Amino acid sequence: MDTFTDAVWSENPDDFRLIFNEIMTKNDEFFVLADFDAYIKAQEKIEELYQDKDRWAKMCLVNIAKSGYFSSDRTIEQYVKDIGKLRN
């Protein structure tokens, strides 16, 4: 957290002060710090997986193939039908 105010990311230590203040004084409402350990573990796993380029490429391809069809028009129409219970 100190890197946000120690001029690590910018020469001006105030450039990231807003982020620091939001997390430290607003009760971490988005749970940035609460989830940080899980984030670090996930990043470590990603780094490990990325070392095997063939496996990584296969995982990417499978992820894309399983992502399914997405259209904002279809999504809005489905929302209106299923959630909003509105008629056209």
Buried (B, 14 or more C-beta within 10 A) or exposed (E): EEEBBEEEEEEEBEEBEEBBEBBEEEEBEEEEEEEEEEEEEEEEEEEEEEEEEEEEEEEEEEEEEEEEEEEEEEEEEEEEEEEEEEEE
